[in-house]
Amino acid sequence: YLFTTFAFQIFQRAQIDDIMKVFNFVNILMSLGITRLYAFSTKATFSSRANIEYSRANNRRFNTLFSNRLPVVAGNWKLNPSGFSEAVDLLKLLRSNFINHDRTSNTEVIIFPPYVFLGTSLQLLEGTGIQVGSQNIGLETKGAFTGEVGASQICSIGCNYILLGHSERRTLYRESDEQINRKVHLSLEQPNLGVMLCIGETLEEYEDDLLESVVTLQVKKGLQNVSVQDLDRIIIAYEPVWAIGTGKVATPAQAQKAHVVTRNVVKQMFGDFAGENIRILYGGSVSPESIVDLMSMEDVDGALVGGASLNADSFSRIVDGATPSLNDMYYKPREMTAREVVSCKNTLGESPVWSVRDQTLYWISAPDQECWAWDLESTPYRRLFDSVIGCIGLQSGPPGSIVIAGERAFMSVNMGPQTNDFASGPTDLSNRPEENLPTRPNDGRTDRCGNLVFGMYNNYHRSGSSVGENTCQLYRMNAHTLEIEQILDDSYGYRVSNCISFSPSNDKMYFCDTPTRKIYSFDYSPEPGSKLMNRQLLYTMPSALPGGPDGAQVDTDGYLWAALSGAGKVVRIDTITGEVDLTVNLPVKSPTSVTFGGADLDELFITTRGPDGGGLYRLKMPYGIRGLPEAELAL
């Protein structure tokens, strides 16, 4: 049904010159069908009963994959930020969110900084796919016009677009439609320079039912005498003035109505083909929470973002929400709820591991320098260490033997209830890597052979000396020799390691740089000297959900269970299709990691963080879902 529905819609809209897209569409659908059938046949117990939720949004976003209208997300910084250092920090964070994460292959991304930051923006964003544009130009090309900037100057430094006709230019600086049209022509005289033309009605005009009249007039005057050949260099941004910076957002239906009017005017002026292919964006208090619904409209091709573009995480989430994907044919996930079983008040609970040998769960509270233990029957207890702890792993030996990744070194310690080494303390095993960098060990887990694979944490990734810098690497501690080797190529750094976990066959490793909100799979080999290979995007966190992926674990069927810190959820991800088929809800915002435990490894344990969380949560799994035993370092 899905196949024929999509096929009918695409063929119905296909033009003669779209024939290659039709062939590509058929090929993709055929491979998609094979993948989906395989996924259906291999789902665990309850998954085969999952409901396919086919929505209008999925219909529109799927069509976008094969449309000439590539989605666009543009950020208008206006007169922000106030200083150079703040602009550099924002650009560095944007660069880190885009540089290795292919966010611009299916969506065009543009930012419009103030003039003084254009050169720095072009320099710092090189290689990210983000294009840079100017917020305005003058009415002259050169000469004695103090304070003005010409289109040729903007083009010469490498900018790609010019933003024209914004409502603030129309109202505050009295720019007329004739002046805007003059600037459009000056811009189009420059080779490869695009125009983003803003239109929109005031609240009074909207309430007087003048939307169609105002939009029609602004489009006609703004594009007067523009040739149809230049129309593919123009993007129109519809911004209802009453929604700009007010927090009010036009409903998707209101936006669609205005976009239909705009598209019809372009058709009247330049013909049906030109009107169907021009891209029309919505602007006005766009947020990560509103973008998906706006993009569900047939004639909304993206967003012009204001305030949210000044926050790298929010802007990146909006880009993700506007980007079409084959995985938008969502399964409607089954939902469950975990309950708190240990009120341990961890500042940052992390790294839960279940020891089959000890029938005990171990976890940490990183900044509290604590390691906790619980056998599910006795009272949980903790042990304090003189170090921030990144993660822990099981160690072969007497009951309670574990390895702790401290901020300074890796340590061997016994967490058994009868331990008597409190005076002597833990035994140092190895110094940590990156000793001269502002980083520390963070997420880690043993592979199926007992090697401890761990990543690092950039202590200043949000602000400070290394803001936005991908300074961290992934490492593996050999289970027998304790030698530490780098397993990620030097060309791919990151900021915050998380989601490290391994497929049941140990040939895949999963990983996330949390600020990017994307989980990847790598081909993995435990052999000394081997590197991670063949990185593939597995999952992108939905734009409407705050936070980012944190710790993760894999079940016996190969599904990835990832804690979404900030969103109050743990999701089970199909590692074949990237779909979520089960969601575990928590009454707190920030789950931090998960693992399986209990006598039959059929219970899910979830650590959390403050300020509203900090407890340990537990959930009995549906029949047939189990975890795998955690391997031990054979020291």
Long-range contacts (C-beta under 8 A, 24 or more apart in sequence): 2-52, 2-54, 2-329, 3-29, 3-33, 5-54, 5-59, 6-62, 9-59, 9-63, 10-63, 10-66, 13-63, 15-273, 18-66, 18-68, 21-66, 24-66, 25-66, 28-65, 28-326, 32-326, 35-576, 35-577, 36-577, 38-576, 39-574, 39-576, 39-577, 39-579, 42-557, 42-576, 43-574, 43-581, 44-557, 44-559, 44-624, 44-625, 45-622, 45-623, 45-624, 45-625, 46-334, 46-582, 46-622, 47-331, 47-334, 47-581, 47-582, 50-331, 50-332, 50-333, 50-334, 50-581, 51-331, 51-332, 52-329, 52-330, 52-331, 52-332, 53-330, 53-331, 53-332, 54-329, 55-296, 56-296, 57-292, 57-293, 57-295, 57-296, 57-328, 58-328, 58-329, 58-330, 60-295, 60-296, 60-297, 60-298, 61-295, 61-296, 61-324, 61-325, 61-328, 62-324, 62-326, 62-328, 62-329, 64-295, 64-324, 65-106, 65-324, 65-325, 65-326, 68-276, 68-277, 69-277, 69-278, 69-279, 69-301, 70-106, 70-107, 70-108, 70-279, 70-301, 71-106, 71-107, 71-108, 71-279, 71-295, 71-301, 71-302, 71-322, 71-323, 71-324, 72-107, 72-108, 72-109, 72-110, 72-235, 72-279, 72-281, 72-301, 72-302, 72-303, 72-322, 73-107, 73-108, 73-109, 73-110, 73-302, 73-303, 73-305, 73-315, 73-318, 73-319, 73-322, 74-109, 74-110, 74-111, 74-112, 74-133, 74-161, 74-163, 74-196, 74-235, 74-237, 74-281, 74-302, 74-303, 74-304, 74-305, 74-309, 75-110, 75-111, 75-112, 75-305, 75-306, 75-308, 75-309, 75-310, 75-315, 76-112, 76-135, 76-163, 76-166, 76-283, 76-304, 76-305, 76-306, 76-309, 77-111, 77-112, 77-113, 77-114, 77-117, 77-135, 77-309, 77-310, 78-114, 78-135, 78-168, 78-306, 79-114, 80-114, 80-310, 81-310, 84-116, 84-117, 84-120, 87-113, 87-117, 87-120, 87-121, 88-120, 88-124, 89-463, 89-467, 89-468, 90-310, 90-312, 91-117, 91-120, 91-121, 91-124, 91-125, 91-468, 92-124, 92-467, 92-468, 92-469, 93-312, 93-313, 93-462, 93-467, 93-468, 93-515, 94-125, 94-128, 94-130, 94-312, 94-315, 94-316, 94-468, 95-124, 95-125, 95-128, 95-468, 96-312, 96-461, 96-468, 96-469, 96-470, 96-495, 96-515, 96-516, 97-312, 97-313, 97-316, 97-515, 97-516, 98-125, 98-128, 98-129, 98-130, 98-316, 99-127, 99-128, 99-470, 100-470, 100-492, 100-494, 101-516, 101-518, 101-537, 102-129, 102-537, 103-129, 103-316, 103-319, 103-320, 103-323, 104-128, 104-129, 104-130, 105-129, 106-323, 106-324, 106-325, 107-302, 107-319, 107-322, 107-323, 108-302, 109-319, 110-160, 110-161, 110-196, 111-309, 112-161, 112-163, 112-196, 115-149, 118-154, 118-157, 118-159, 119-157, 122-157, 122-158, 122-159, 131-160, 131-161, 132-158, 132-159, 132-160, 132-161, 133-159, 133-160, 133-161, 133-162, 133-163, 133-194, 133-196, 134-159, 134-161, 134-162, 134-163, 135-163, 135-166, 136-162, 136-163, 136-164, 136-166, 136-169, 136-183, 137-162, 137-164, 137-183, 137-186, 137-187, 139-179, 139-182, 139-183, 139-186, 141-186, 150-186, 151-183, 151-186, 151-187, 151-189, 151-190, 151-193, 152-190, 154-190, 154-193, 155-190, 155-191, 155-192, 155-193, 159-193, 160-192, 160-193, 160-194, 161-193, 161-194, 161-195, 161-196, 161-235, 162-187, 162-193, 162-194, 162-195, 162-196, 163-196, 163-198, 164-195, 164-196, 164-197, 164-198, 164-222, 165-197, 165-198, 165-199, 165-218, 165-222, 166-198, 166-239, 167-198, 167-200, 167-239, 167-241, 167-244, 168-244, 171-241, 177-217, 177-218, 177-221, 177-222, 178-221, 180-221, 180-222, 181-221, 181-222, 181-223, 181-224, 181-225, 184-222, 184-223, 184-226, 184-234, 185-225, 185-226, 188-226, 188-230, 188-233, 193-233, 194-233, 194-234, 194-235, 195-233, 195-234, 195-235, 196-234, 196-235, 196-236, 196-237, 196-281, 196-304, 197-222, 197-223, 197-234, 197-235, 197-236, 197-237, 198-236, 198-237, 198-238, 198-239, 198-283, 198-304, 199-236, 199-237, 199-238, 199-239, 199-262, 200-238, 200-239, 200-240, 200-241, 200-244, 200-258, 200-283, 200-284, 201-240, 201-241, 201-242, 202-241, 202-242, 203-240, 203-241, 203-242, 206-240, 206-242, 211-257, 211-258, 211-261, 212-261, 215-258, 215-261, 215-262, 215-265, 216-261, 216-265, 219-262, 219-265, 219-266, 219-269, 220-265, 220-269, 223-266, 223-269, 228-270, 228-271, 228-274, 231-266, 231-270, 231-274, 231-278, 232-277, 232-278, 234-278, 235-278, 235-279, 235-280, 235-281, 236-262, 236-266, 236-278, 236-279, 236-280, 236-281, 237-280, 237-281, 237-282, 237-283, 237-304, 238-262, 238-280, 238-281, 238-282, 238-283, 239-282, 239-283, 239-284, 239-304, 240-284, 242-284, 243-283, 243-284, 243-285, 244-283, 244-284, 244-285, 244-306, 245-285, 245-306, 245-307, 246-284, 246-285, 247-285, 248-284, 248-285, 249-284, 249-285, 249-286, 249-287, 249-290, 249-294, 250-282, 250-284, 252-293, 252-294, 252-296, 252-297, 252-300, 253-297, 255-282, 255-294, 255-297, 255-300, 256-297, 256-298, 256-299, 256-300, 259-297, 259-299, 259-300, 260-299, 262-299, 263-299, 286-318, 287-314, 287-318, 288-314, 288-317, 288-318, 288-321, 288-543, 288-544, 288-546, 289-543, 289-544, 291-317, 291-318, 291-321, 291-322, 291-543, 291-544, 292-321, 292-542, 292-543, 292-544, 295-321, 295-322, 312-468, 313-515, 316-516, 316-517, 317-517, 317-541, 317-543, 318-543, 320-517, 320-540, 320-541, 320-542, 320-543, 321-542, 321-543, 321-544, 322-543, 325-540, 327-577, 327-578, 327-579, 330-579, 330-580, 331-579, 331-580, 331-581, 333-571, 333-572, 333-580, 333-581, 333-582, 333-583, 334-581, 334-582, 334-583, 335-582, 335-583, 335-584, 335-585, 336-582, 336-583, 336-584, 336-585, 336-619, 337-584, 337-585, 337-586, 337-587, 337-619, 338-570, 338-584, 338-585, 338-586, 338-604, 338-606, 338-617, 338-618, 338-619, 339-617, 339-618, 339-619, 340-587, 340-615, 340-616, 340-617, 340-618, 341-615, 341-616, 341-617, 341-618, 342-372, 342-374, 342-380, 342-615, 342-616, 343-615, 344-372, 344-380, 344-382, 344-614, 344-615, 344-616, 345-610, 345-614, 345-615, 346-370, 346-372, 346-607, 346-608, 346-609, 346-610, 346-614, 346-615, 347-609, 347-610, 347-614, 348-592, 348-609, 348-610, 349-592, 349-593, 349-607, 349-608, 349-609, 349-613, 349-614, 349-615, 349-616, 350-389, 350-390, 350-391, 350-443, 350-551, 350-592, 350-593, 350-607, 351-389, 351-390, 351-391, 351-392, 351-443, 351-444, 351-551, 351-593, 351-607, 352-551, 352-593, 352-594, 352-595, 352-597, 352-605, 352-606, 352-607, 352-616, 353-392, 353-393, 353-394, 353-402, 353-445, 353-595, 353-630, 354-595, 354-596, 354-597, 354-598, 354-601, 354-605, 354-627, 354-630, 355-394, 355-630, 356-601, 356-629, 356-630, 357-394, 357-399, 357-632, 358-399, 358-400, 358-416, 359-599, 360-400, 361-595, 361-597, 361-605, 361-616, 362-392, 362-394, 362-402, 362-415, 363-392, 363-593, 363-605, 363-607, 363-616, 364-389, 364-391, 364-392, 364-404, 365-389, 365-614, 366-390, 371-402, 371-404, 371-413, 371-415, 372-616, 373-400, 373-415, 373-417, 374-616, 376-597, 376-598, 378-417, 380-616, 381-417, 383-413, 383-415, 383-419, 383-422, 385-411, 385-413, 385-425, 385-426, 386-425, 387-411, 388-440, 390-440, 390-441, 390-442, 390-443, 390-444, 390-454, 390-457, 391-441, 391-442, 391-443, 391-444, 391-445, 391-454, 392-444, 393-444, 393-445, 393-446, 393-452, 393-630, 393-632, 393-633, 394-446, 394-630, 394-631, 394-632, 394-633, 395-632, 395-633, 395-635, 396-450, 396-632, 396-633, 396-634, 396-635, 397-635, 401-632, 403-429, 403-452, 403-633, 403-635, 405-432, 405-441, 405-444, 405-452, 405-454, 406-432, 406-441, 407-432, 407-440, 407-441, 408-432, 410-441, 410-477, 410-482, 412-635, 429-482, 429-635, 430-477, 430-482, 430-484, 433-473, 433-475, 433-484, 433-486, 434-471, 434-472, 434-473, 437-466, 437-471, 437-472, 438-464, 438-465, 438-466, 438-471, 439-471, 439-472, 442-496, 442-497, 442-498, 443-497, 443-498, 443-499, 443-500, 443-550, 443-551, 443-593, 444-497, 444-500, 445-500, 445-501, 445-502, 445-553, 445-630, 446-479, 446-630, 446-631, 446-632, 446-633, 447-476, 447-502, 447-506, 447-509, 447-524, 447-526, 447-631, 448-502, 448-504, 448-505, 448-506, 448-526, 448-628, 448-631, 449-479, 449-506, 449-526, 449-631, 450-479, 450-631, 450-632, 450-633, 450-634, 451-476, 451-477, 451-478, 451-479, 451-526, 451-633, 452-476, 452-477, 452-479, 452-633, 453-477, 453-487, 453-500, 453-502, 453-509, 454-497, 454-500, 455-494, 455-497, 455-498, 455-500, 455-511, 456-497, 457-495, 457-496, 457-497, 458-495, 458-496, 461-495, 461-496, 461-515, 468-495, 469-493, 469-495, 470-494, 470-495, 470-513, 471-495, 472-496, 472-497, 474-500, 474-511, 474-532, 476-526, 477-633, 478-528, 479-631, 479-633, 479-634, 479-635, 480-634, 480-635, 482-635, 483-528, 485-528, 485-529, 487-530, 487-531, 487-532, 488-531, 488-532, 489-531, 489-532, 492-535, 498-548, 498-549, 498-550, 498-551, 498-552, 499-549, 499-550, 499-551, 499-552, 499-560, 499-562, 500-552, 501-552, 501-553, 501-554, 501-560, 502-554, 503-554, 503-558, 503-575, 504-554, 504-556, 504-557, 504-558, 504-628, 508-575, 510-538, 510-552, 510-554, 510-560, 510-575, 512-548, 512-549, 512-552, 512-562, 514-548, 514-549, 514-550, 514-565, 515-548, 516-548, 517-541, 517-548, 517-549, 518-549, 519-549, 519-552, 519-560, 519-562, 519-573, 521-575, 537-578, 538-573, 538-575, 538-578, 539-573, 539-578, 539-580, 541-567, 545-569, 547-589, 547-590, 550-590, 550-591, 550-592, 550-593, 551-592, 551-593, 551-594, 551-607, 552-593, 552-594, 553-593, 553-594, 553-595, 553-596, 553-627, 554-627, 554-628, 555-596, 555-625, 555-626, 555-627, 555-628, 556-625, 556-626, 556-627, 556-628, 557-625, 561-594, 561-604, 562-594, 563-591, 563-592, 563-593, 563-594, 563-606, 563-607, 564-591, 565-589, 565-590, 565-591, 565-592, 565-609, 566-590, 570-594, 570-604, 570-606, 584-619, 586-613, 586-617, 588-612, 588-613, 588-614, 588-615, 589-613, 591-617, 595-627, 595-630, 596-621, 596-626, 596-627, 596-628, 597-627, 600-626, 601-626, 601-627, 601-628, 601-629, 602-626, 602-627
